[in-house]
Amino acid sequence: MRPNTSPVALRQARQHLLDSGQCPSGLVDERLARSWSRSLAAGLVPTGRPQGIDHPSSGTLRQVLASNPELLAHSRPVMEYLFEQVRHSQSVVVLADRRGMLMHTLGDPVFVGKAERVALTSGASWHEAHRGTNAIGTALAEGCAVEVHGSEHYLERNGFLTCAASPILSATGDLLGILDISGDYRNGHAHALGLVSTAARMIENRLLAATCKRNIRLHLHRDPEGIGSVAEGIVAVSADGWIVGANRVALAQLGLHARDVGATLLERVLDVRLDDLLSHHKRRPQQPQALRTPQGGLLFAQVQVDAAAWVTPSPSAPAARATPAHDALAQLDTGDTRWRSAADKARRVVGKPIAVLVQGESGVGKEVFARALHASGPRCDAPFVAINCAAIPEHLIESELFGHVAGAFTGARKEGHLGRLREAHGGTLFLDEIGDMPLALQTRLLRVLQERSVTPVGASKAVPVDFALVCATHNQLLQAAEQGRFRQDLYYRINGLTVQLPALRERSDFVALAQRLLADLATEQGLGFEVQVAPDLLARLAVYPWPGNLRQLANVLRTACAMLAEGEDTLGWDHMPDDLVQALTAAPAPAPAQNESAANPAALNLQQLSQAAIDQALQAARGNMSQAARQLGISRQTLYRKLGGRSTP
């Protein structure tokens, strides 16, 4: 967005948007048109007030600050430098977190008062859904640097501002926050967008160097004199040659995308072996090396290595790769092949306009799976809105889903209601137990999915919506559709990809799964130590059929942990509920399994169970000992002790 759109064109475009619900093409910049449309869909009125809370509780702000210590530490010095560049233009320099909450500001004293009147101060949210089009919120939504000038702001009360903002990305391409310069539109700095973009790169480079201290780092530039400047590329490489971090310049230099980080060997993008690179560095540490890319380009590289990075990986351990091995789905992976197959399939369509249908028995973790899928995709910072279609009273489900205007019906909210579908705009909509949705509502939902717009109850105009769709059910929807209990056209609309989650009794990773749940519960209950399960009890739990699946197992373990007395760290029979003890002791005892497959821990003795769980965790983590230990819910030292002298699989 550039501040060159005429005021007349802006007024015409805004009026057209309010009258028709759509921005006319050609009158304003496409990014501005998209942002205005999102602002309208969020229920904002140009002449109205923001929807967000201007000043949340001090506890909320403290929590946000405590969650971003490195971002704050490395941003403050750069913000001070940046403020010096714009000091005389009546501006403030702002740092926001990845959800648009302002964390830190530096302001010109003359301008601070004006800024505070529109809550341009720490603690306020400048997400688009709360403030409409603005540089911070729009940079979040668009994922790139933007400039919003004067009346390009959606809310008229912000029209006195000119703002430029740039995202701050991590070494793996994740959004960390937004850096912004905001000032009076009559006195704005002519080069604000360039300054804030450069400053954001400076912060990214500082963060990359700090977070990748244990890695080998390559500093790249077309000219050797450019190494060390803000224009240099920086690549972090693991000891076994995988690219595990990079700044945006390096990605462009090497022809990579953020998704390639963790999945690309250095040798694939530069014509050099890591050993040769390090050997040259040891001989001549200050001399840049000339390297060629596969496209024939020339780059000069200088190596930086901290002492902790001189570690050679075990030859038996496979390379630990960050993508997709470190996304939210992978964090749930404890080794079961059927579950992993479902995750791999879903991962391939995340970010694409393909609906996902998750099937499985009650309690297998369908919503947990859906949340992890959302967190693994490009919409991870946008809302995840979950609706249990079986839990909303039928007479309320229409207004709950589609929203309503003020006074639409008796008992309607005076201010109207946005509706869950519009709340999911930009993010993911999760419809749990979709098979229990009334047929009449199925018809309306189908229309929403076809037209990508919502008409609130009592409204005459449709509002555009954009969300990824994930549905879940324990029913056989195809059979229900054939019997007329579910619309066939809706079934084929939501069934872009179907994945089946296995029941707990069918999974081969029971021990690793239980240990991970115990680790989570120990943290949840503040136990401060690793919780174990007595050997005979663990063997019985592994062969129990678990009719309530993961939900039942988690509830049993949560109660058992609460029953631990002071000084106890091992769950035994006396910590189990009486009904489960009766069920466990009534079932045949698990027999040692000399002839059973090691892929089924339920049929193994305790030592085999433990070893199988470790093997599965190591396989799921691709040999990464730290990640495998986290999945098992034990410390890395404990994992090494359990491995003893044997090599990793």
Secondary structure, DSSP 8 states (H G I E B T S, - for coil): --TTS-HHHHHHHHHHHHHHSS--TTTS-HHHHHHHHHHHHTT--TTS--SS-SS--HHHHHHHHHH-HHHHHHHHHHHHHHHHHHGGGSEEEEEEETTSBEEEEEE-HHHHHHHHHTT-STT-B--HHHH-S-HHHHHHHHTS-EEEEGGGSSSGGGTTEEEEEEEEE-TTS-EEEEEEEEEETTT--TTHHHHHHHHHHHHHHHHHHHHTTTSEEEEEESSGGGTTSTT-EEEEE-TTSBEEEE-HHHHHHHT--GGGTTS-BHHHHSSS-HHHHHHHHHH-TTS-EEEE-TTS-EEEEEEE--GGG-----TTS-----TTTTSHHHHT--S-HHHHHHHHHHHHHTTSS--EEEE--TTS-HHHHHHHHHHTSTTTTS-EEEEETTTS-HHHHHHHHH-B-TTSSTT--TT-B--HHHHTTTSEEEEETGGGS-HHHHHHHHHHHHHTEE--BT-SS-EE---EEEEEESS-HHHHHHTTSS-HHHHHHH-SEEEE---GGG-S-HHHHHHHHHHHHHHHTT--S--EE-HHHHHHHHHS--TTHHHHHHHHHHHHHHT--TT--EE-GGGS-HHHHHHHHHS------SSS-TT-GGGS-HHHHHHHHHHHHHHHTTT-HHHHHHHHTS-HHHHHHHHTT----
